Every structure is written in structure tokens, then in C-alpha cells.
Amino acid sequence: MARTNFKFTKRQKELERKKKMEEKRQRKLEKKNISTETPPDEHPSATDDETPTVAS
């Protein structure tokens, strides 16, 4: 009876896990990019008035 090649199955399992993690990472990046691509009028922009000034 033939024996199971454990190294092969382990390697295949690792490759599946890496592929799944990469897809998950890509989805998170896409979600993050979509949320950061809002129109500029919705986010308050940094102006010179908001920066602290040092009195002499």
C-alpha cells in the first residue's frame, strides 16, 4: 500500500493558507482605499490657523 506524502500535502496546505491571507490582505487594502477616497470637502483640511504658534 502506498504511503501518503506528508511533505507534499503540508506544502499544498501552506500555499492555500498564503493565498487566502494574500486575498484577505488585498480586500482590506481595497476597503481602506475606498474609505480614504472621499471627497475633500467632507474632511477638514489642515490650515495655518490650526497650527500652534509660539509667542515671542
mmCIF file as gemmi writes it, N, C-alpha and C atoms, coordinates in Angstrom:
data_model
loop_
_atom_site.group_PDB
_atom_site.id
_atom_site.type_symbol
_atom_site.label_atom_id
_atom_site.label_alt_id
_atom_site.label_comp_id
_atom_site.label_asym_id
_atom_site.label_entity_id
_atom_site.label_seq_id
_atom_site.pdbx_PDB_ins_code
_atom_site.Cartn_x
_atom_site.Cartn_y
_atom_site.Cartn_z
_atom_site.occupancy
_atom_site.B_iso_or_equiv
_atom_site.pdbx_formal_charge
_atom_site.auth_seq_id
_atom_site.auth_asym_id
_atom_site.pdbx_PDB_model_num
ATOM 1 N N . MET Axp A 1 ? 0.845 -1.179 0 1 0 ? 1 A 1
ATOM 2 C CA . MET Axp A 1 ? 0 0 0 1 0 ? 1 A 1
ATOM 3 C C . MET Axp A 1 ? 0.891 1.243 0 1 0 ? 1 A 1
ATOM 4 N N . ALA Axp A 2 ? 0.525 2.237 -0.782 1 0 ? 2 A 1
ATOM 5 C CA . ALA Axp A 2 ? 1.326 3.457 -0.899 1 0 ? 2 A 1
ATOM 6 C C . ALA Axp A 2 ? 1.133 4.34 0.325 1 0 ? 2 A 1
ATOM 7 N N . ARG Axp A 3 ? 2.224 4.984 0.707 1 0 ? 3 A 1
ATOM 8 C CA . ARG Axp A 3 ? 2.165 5.9 1.853 1 0 ? 3 A 1
ATOM 9 C C . ARG Axp A 3 ? 1.838 7.308 1.371 1 0 ? 3 A 1
ATOM 10 N N . THR Axp A 4 ? 1.226 8.077 2.237 1 0 ? 4 A 1
ATOM 11 C CA . THR Axp A 4 ? 0.889 9.461 1.921 1 0 ? 4 A 1
ATOM 12 C C . THR Axp A 4 ? 2.151 10.311 2.01 1 0 ? 4 A 1
ATOM 13 N N . ASN Axp A 5 ? 2.317 11.196 1.045 1 0 ? 5 A 1
ATOM 14 C CA . ASN Axp A 5 ? 3.455 12.099 1.045 1 0 ? 5 A 1
ATOM 15 C C . ASN Axp A 5 ? 3.081 13.314 1.887 1 0 ? 5 A 1
ATOM 16 N N . PHE Axp A 6 ? 3.449 13.296 3.168 1 0 ? 6 A 1
ATOM 17 C CA . PHE Axp A 6 ? 3.053 14.333 4.096 1 0 ? 6 A 1
ATOM 18 C C . PHE Axp A 6 ? 3.667 15.684 3.756 1 0 ? 6 A 1
ATOM 19 N N . LYS Axp A 7 ? 4.881 15.682 3.25 1 0 ? 7 A 1
ATOM 20 C CA . LYS Axp A 7 ? 5.515 16.944 2.891 1 0 ? 7 A 1
ATOM 21 C C . LYS Axp A 7 ? 4.748 17.643 1.778 1 0 ? 7 A 1
ATOM 22 N N . PHE Axp A 8 ? 4.288 16.87 0.805 1 0 ? 8 A 1
ATOM 23 C CA . PHE Axp A 8 ? 3.532 17.446 -0.306 1 0 ? 8 A 1
ATOM 24 C C . PHE Axp A 8 ? 2.222 18.049 0.187 1 0 ? 8 A 1
ATOM 25 N N . THR Axp A 9 ? 1.49 17.295 1.003 1 0 ? 9 A 1
ATOM 26 C CA . THR Axp A 9 ? 0.205 17.803 1.494 1 0 ? 9 A 1
ATOM 27 C C . THR Axp A 9 ? 0.405 19.008 2.401 1 0 ? 9 A 1
ATOM 28 N N . LYS Axp A 10 ? 1.451 18.99 3.203 1 0 ? 10 A 1
ATOM 29 C CA . LYS Axp A 10 ? 1.74 20.13 4.072 1 0 ? 10 A 1
ATOM 30 C C . LYS Axp A 10 ? 2.054 21.364 3.234 1 0 ? 10 A 1
ATOM 31 N N . ARG Axp A 11 ? 2.852 21.189 2.194 1 0 ? 11 A 1
ATOM 32 C CA . ARG Axp A 11 ? 3.211 22.309 1.315 1 0 ? 11 A 1
ATOM 33 C C . ARG Axp A 11 ? 1.976 22.86 0.614 1 0 ? 11 A 1
ATOM 34 N N . GLN Axp A 12 ? 1.1 21.995 0.143 1 0 ? 12 A 1
ATOM 35 C CA . GLN Axp A 12 ? -0.131 22.438 -0.513 1 0 ? 12 A 1
ATOM 36 C C . GLN Axp A 12 ? -1.016 23.222 0.454 1 0 ? 12 A 1
ATOM 37 N N . LYS Axp A 13 ? -1.08 22.745 1.687 1 0 ? 13 A 1
ATOM 38 C CA . LYS Axp A 13 ? -1.872 23.43 2.711 1 0 ? 13 A 1
ATOM 39 C C . LYS Axp A 13 ? -1.29 24.817 3.004 1 0 ? 13 A 1
ATOM 40 N N . GLU Axp A 14 ? 0.041 24.903 3.082 1 0 ? 14 A 1
ATOM 41 C CA . GLU Axp A 14 ? 0.709 26.194 3.32 1 0 ? 14 A 1
ATOM 42 C C . GLU Axp A 14 ? 0.435 27.161 2.169 1 0 ? 14 A 1
ATOM 43 N N . LEU Axp A 15 ? 0.508 26.656 0.934 1 0 ? 15 A 1
ATOM 44 C CA . LEU Axp A 15 ? 0.25 27.507 -0.227 1 0 ? 15 A 1
ATOM 45 C C . LEU Axp A 15 ? -1.19 28.024 -0.232 1 0 ? 15 A 1
ATOM 46 N N . GLU Axp A 16 ? -2.139 27.168 0.128 1 0 ? 16 A 1
ATOM 47 C CA . GLU Axp A 16 ? -3.538 27.594 0.207 1 0 ? 16 A 1
ATOM 48 C C . GLU Axp A 16 ? -3.702 28.67 1.27 1 0 ? 16 A 1
ATOM 49 N N . ARG Axp A 17 ? -3.05 28.477 2.414 1 0 ? 17 A 1
ATOM 50 C CA . ARG Axp A 17 ? -3.142 29.436 3.51 1 0 ? 17 A 1
ATOM 51 C C . ARG Axp A 17 ? -2.552 30.786 3.095 1 0 ? 17 A 1
ATOM 52 N N . LYS Axp A 18 ? -1.385 30.765 2.436 1 0 ? 18 A 1
ATOM 53 C CA . LYS Axp A 18 ? -0.759 32.006 1.974 1 0 ? 18 A 1
ATOM 54 C C . LYS Axp A 18 ? -1.642 32.717 0.96 1 0 ? 18 A 1
ATOM 55 N N . LYS Axp A 19 ? -2.232 31.952 0.048 1 0 ? 19 A 1
ATOM 56 C CA . LYS Axp A 19 ? -3.11 32.534 -0.968 1 0 ? 19 A 1
ATOM 57 C C . LYS Axp A 19 ? -4.315 33.196 -0.312 1 0 ? 19 A 1
ATOM 58 N N . LYS Axp A 20 ? -4.897 32.52 0.655 1 0 ? 20 A 1
ATOM 59 C CA . LYS Axp A 20 ? -6.056 33.053 1.352 1 0 ? 20 A 1
ATOM 60 C C . LYS Axp A 20 ? -5.694 34.328 2.117 1 0 ? 20 A 1
ATOM 61 N N . MET Axp A 21 ? -4.55 34.325 2.789 1 0 ? 21 A 1
ATOM 62 C CA . MET Axp A 21 ? -4.11 35.5 3.542 1 0 ? 21 A 1
ATOM 63 C C . MET Axp A 21 ? -3.834 36.673 2.605 1 0 ? 21 A 1
ATOM 64 N N . GLU Axp A 22 ? -3.26 36.402 1.437 1 0 ? 22 A 1
ATOM 65 C CA . GLU Axp A 22 ? -2.979 37.462 0.459 1 0 ? 22 A 1
ATOM 66 C C . GLU Axp A 22 ? -4.281 38.06 -0.064 1 0 ? 22 A 1
ATOM 67 N N . GLU Axp A 23 ? -5.266 37.219 -0.347 1 0 ? 23 A 1
ATOM 68 C CA . GLU Axp A 23 ? -6.564 37.718 -0.812 1 0 ? 23 A 1
ATOM 69 C C . GLU Axp A 23 ? -7.221 38.576 0.264 1 0 ? 23 A 1
ATOM 70 N N . LYS Axp A 24 ? -7.115 38.145 1.501 1 0 ? 24 A 1
ATOM 71 C CA . LYS Axp A 24 ? -7.688 38.9 2.621 1 0 ? 24 A 1
ATOM 72 C C . LYS Axp A 24 ? -6.995 40.248 2.758 1 0 ? 24 A 1
ATOM 73 N N . ARG Axp A 25 ? -5.676 40.256 2.611 1 0 ? 25 A 1
ATOM 74 C CA . ARG Axp A 25 ? -4.911 41.499 2.702 1 0 ? 25 A 1
ATOM 75 C C . ARG Axp A 25 ? -5.319 42.465 1.584 1 0 ? 25 A 1
ATOM 76 N N . GLN Axp A 26 ? -5.504 41.927 0.376 1 0 ? 26 A 1
ATOM 77 C CA . GLN Axp A 26 ? -5.922 42.756 -0.745 1 0 ? 26 A 1
ATOM 78 C C . GLN Axp A 26 ? -7.303 43.359 -0.507 1 0 ? 26 A 1
ATOM 79 N N . ARG Axp A 27 ? -8.22 42.557 0.03 1 0 ? 27 A 1
ATOM 80 C CA . ARG Axp A 27 ? -9.561 43.073 0.32 1 0 ? 27 A 1
ATOM 81 C C . ARG Axp A 27 ? -9.497 44.202 1.345 1 0 ? 27 A 1
ATOM 82 N N . LYS Axp A 28 ? -8.666 44.025 2.381 1 0 ? 28 A 1
ATOM 83 C CA . LYS Axp A 28 ? -8.53 45.067 3.4 1 0 ? 28 A 1
ATOM 84 C C . LYS Axp A 28 ? -7.962 46.341 2.805 1 0 ? 28 A 1
ATOM 85 N N . LEU Axp A 29 ? -6.955 46.218 1.924 1 0 ? 29 A 1
ATOM 86 C CA . LEU Axp A 29 ? -6.368 47.396 1.289 1 0 ? 29 A 1
ATOM 87 C C . LEU Axp A 29 ? -7.397 48.101 0.405 1 0 ? 29 A 1
ATOM 88 N N . GLU Axp A 30 ? -8.18 47.336 -0.344 1 0 ? 30 A 1
ATOM 89 C CA . GLU Axp A 30 ? -9.207 47.927 -1.199 1 0 ? 30 A 1
ATOM 90 C C . GLU Axp A 30 ? -10.246 48.651 -0.354 1 0 ? 30 A 1
ATOM 91 N N . LYS Axp A 31 ? -10.637 48.038 0.743 1 0 ? 31 A 1
ATOM 92 C CA . LYS Axp A 31 ? -11.624 48.656 1.631 1 0 ? 31 A 1
ATOM 93 C C . LYS Axp A 31 ? -11.07 49.954 2.219 1 0 ? 31 A 1
ATOM 94 N N . LYS Axp A 32 ? -9.806 49.923 2.602 1 0 ? 32 A 1
ATOM 95 C CA . LYS Axp A 32 ? -9.158 51.109 3.163 1 0 ? 32 A 1
ATOM 96 C C . LYS Axp A 32 ? -9.062 52.204 2.106 1 0 ? 32 A 1
ATOM 97 N N . ASN Axp A 33 ? -8.687 51.86 0.889 1 0 ? 33 A 1
ATOM 98 C CA . ASN Axp A 33 ? -8.557 52.834 -0.19 1 0 ? 33 A 1
ATOM 99 C C . ASN Axp A 33 ? -9.903 53.455 -0.543 1 0 ? 33 A 1
ATOM 100 N N . ILE Axp A 34 ? -10.954 52.675 -0.531 1 0 ? 34 A 1
ATOM 101 C CA . ILE Axp A 34 ? -12.281 53.199 -0.836 1 0 ? 34 A 1
ATOM 102 C C . ILE Axp A 34 ? -12.698 54.206 0.226 1 0 ? 34 A 1
ATOM 103 N N . SER Axp A 35 ? -12.437 53.9 1.49 1 0 ? 35 A 1
ATOM 104 C CA . SER Axp A 35 ? -12.841 54.807 2.558 1 0 ? 35 A 1
ATOM 105 C C . SER Axp A 35 ? -12.01 56.083 2.574 1 0 ? 35 A 1
ATOM 106 N N . THR Axp A 36 ? -10.773 56.05 2.08 1 0 ? 36 A 1
ATOM 107 C CA . THR Axp A 36 ? -9.937 57.248 2.06 1 0 ? 36 A 1
ATOM 108 C C . THR Axp A 36 ? -10.168 58.096 0.823 1 0 ? 36 A 1
ATOM 109 N N . GLU Axp A 37 ? -10.877 57.574 -0.152 1 0 ? 37 A 1
ATOM 110 C CA . GLU Axp A 37 ? -11.124 58.308 -1.39 1 0 ? 37 A 1
ATOM 111 C C . GLU Axp A 37 ? -12.436 59.081 -1.334 1 0 ? 37 A 1
ATOM 112 N N . THR Axp A 38 ? -12.738 59.694 -0.206 1 0 ? 38 A 1
ATOM 113 C CA . THR Axp A 38 ? -13.941 60.506 -0.082 1 0 ? 38 A 1
ATOM 114 C C . THR Axp A 38 ? -13.648 61.897 -0.616 1 0 ? 38 A 1
ATOM 115 N N . PRO Axp A 39 ? -14.662 62.636 -0.994 1 0 ? 39 A 1
ATOM 116 C CA . PRO Axp A 39 ? -14.441 63.995 -1.496 1 0 ? 39 A 1
ATOM 117 C C . PRO Axp A 39 ? -13.742 64.872 -0.458 1 0 ? 39 A 1
ATOM 118 N N . PRO Axp A 40 ? -12.903 65.792 -0.89 1 0 ? 40 A 1
ATOM 119 C CA . PRO Axp A 40 ? -12.128 66.595 0.048 1 0 ? 40 A 1
ATOM 120 C C . PRO Axp A 40 ? -12.98 67.525 0.903 1 0 ? 40 A 1
ATOM 121 N N . ASP Axp A 41 ? -14.187 67.893 0.47 1 0 ? 41 A 1
ATOM 122 C CA . ASP Axp A 41 ? -14.995 68.801 1.268 1 0 ? 41 A 1
ATOM 123 C C . ASP Axp A 41 ? -15.577 68.126 2.517 1 0 ? 41 A 1
ATOM 124 N N . GLU Axp A 42 ? -15.544 66.788 2.577 1 0 ? 42 A 1
ATOM 125 C CA . GLU Axp A 42 ? -16.037 66.083 3.752 1 0 ? 42 A 1
ATOM 126 C C . GLU Axp A 42 ? -15 66.058 4.873 1 0 ? 42 A 1
ATOM 127 N N . HIS Axp A 43 ? -13.746 66.136 4.536 1 0 ? 43 A 1
ATOM 128 C CA . HIS Axp A 43 ? -12.689 66.12 5.526 1 0 ? 43 A 1
ATOM 129 C C . HIS Axp A 43 ? -12.178 67.541 5.758 1 0 ? 43 A 1
ATOM 130 N N . PRO Axp A 44 ? -12.036 67.947 7.018 1 0 ? 44 A 1
ATOM 131 C CA . PRO Axp A 44 ? -11.47 69.269 7.264 1 0 ? 44 A 1
ATOM 132 C C . PRO Axp A 44 ? -10.001 69.284 6.871 1 0 ? 44 A 1
ATOM 133 N N . SER Axp A 45 ? -9.624 70.282 6.116 1 0 ? 45 A 1
ATOM 134 C CA . SER Axp A 45 ? -8.233 70.354 5.684 1 0 ? 45 A 1
ATOM 135 C C . SER Axp A 45 ? -7.413 71.104 6.728 1 0 ? 45 A 1
ATOM 136 N N . ALA Axp A 46 ? -6.152 70.778 6.804 1 0 ? 46 A 1
ATOM 137 C CA . ALA Axp A 46 ? -5.253 71.439 7.75 1 0 ? 46 A 1
ATOM 138 C C . ALA Axp A 46 ? -4.88 72.804 7.188 1 0 ? 46 A 1
ATOM 139 N N . THR Axp A 47 ? -5.092 73.814 7.98 1 0 ? 47 A 1
ATOM 140 C CA . THR Axp A 47 ? -4.744 75.168 7.555 1 0 ? 47 A 1
ATOM 141 C C . THR Axp A 47 ? -3.71 75.74 8.5 1 0 ? 47 A 1
ATOM 142 N N . ASP Axp A 48 ? -3.172 76.884 8.161 1 0 ? 48 A 1
ATOM 143 C CA . ASP Axp A 48 ? -2.177 77.528 9.01 1 0 ? 48 A 1
ATOM 144 C C . ASP Axp A 48 ? -2.785 77.987 10.324 1 0 ? 48 A 1
ATOM 145 N N . ASP Axp A 49 ? -4.08 78.238 10.363 1 0 ? 49 A 1
ATOM 146 C CA . ASP Axp A 49 ? -4.735 78.691 11.59 1 0 ? 49 A 1
ATOM 147 C C . ASP Axp A 49 ? -4.75 77.598 12.652 1 0 ? 49 A 1
ATOM 148 N N . GLU Axp A 50 ? -4.733 76.333 12.243 1 0 ? 50 A 1
ATOM 149 C CA . GLU Axp A 50 ? -4.802 75.22 13.198 1 0 ? 50 A 1
ATOM 150 C C . GLU Axp A 50 ? -3.448 74.876 13.79 1 0 ? 50 A 1
ATOM 151 N N . THR Axp A 51 ? -2.366 75.335 13.2 1 0 ? 51 A 1
ATOM 152 C CA . THR Axp A 51 ? -1.053 75.004 13.714 1 0 ? 51 A 1
ATOM 153 C C . THR Axp A 51 ? -0.732 75.902 14.899 1 0 ? 51 A 1
ATOM 154 N N . PRO Axp A 52 ? -0.17 75.325 15.953 1 0 ? 52 A 1
ATOM 155 C CA . PRO Axp A 52 ? 0.165 76.155 17.122 1 0 ? 52 A 1
ATOM 156 C C . PRO Axp A 52 ? 1.31 77.116 16.816 1 0 ? 52 A 1
ATOM 157 N N . THR Axp A 53 ? 1.204 78.308 17.316 1 0 ? 53 A 1
ATOM 158 C CA . THR Axp A 53 ? 2.258 79.289 17.117 1 0 ? 53 A 1
ATOM 159 C C . THR Axp A 53 ? 2.906 79.577 18.449 1 0 ? 53 A 1
ATOM 160 N N . VAL Axp A 54 ? 4.185 79.898 18.407 1 0 ? 54 A 1
ATOM 161 C CA . VAL Axp A 54 ? 4.94 80.19 19.619 1 0 ? 54 A 1
ATOM 162 C C . VAL Axp A 54 ? 5.021 81.7 19.775 1 0 ? 54 A 1
ATOM 163 N N . ALA Axp A 55 ? 4.549 82.203 20.926 1 0 ? 55 A 1
ATOM 164 C CA . ALA Axp A 55 ? 4.592 83.639 21.179 1 0 ? 55 A 1
ATOM 165 C C . ALA Axp A 55 ? 5.983 84.032 21.65 1 0 ? 55 A 1
ATOM 166 N N . SER Axp A 56 ? 6.513 85.123 21.091 1 0 ? 56 A 1
ATOM 167 C CA . SER Axp A 56 ? 7.859 85.558 21.473 1 0 ? 56 A 1
ATOM 168 C C . SER Axp A 56 ? 7.819 86.583 22.567 1 0 ? 56 A 1
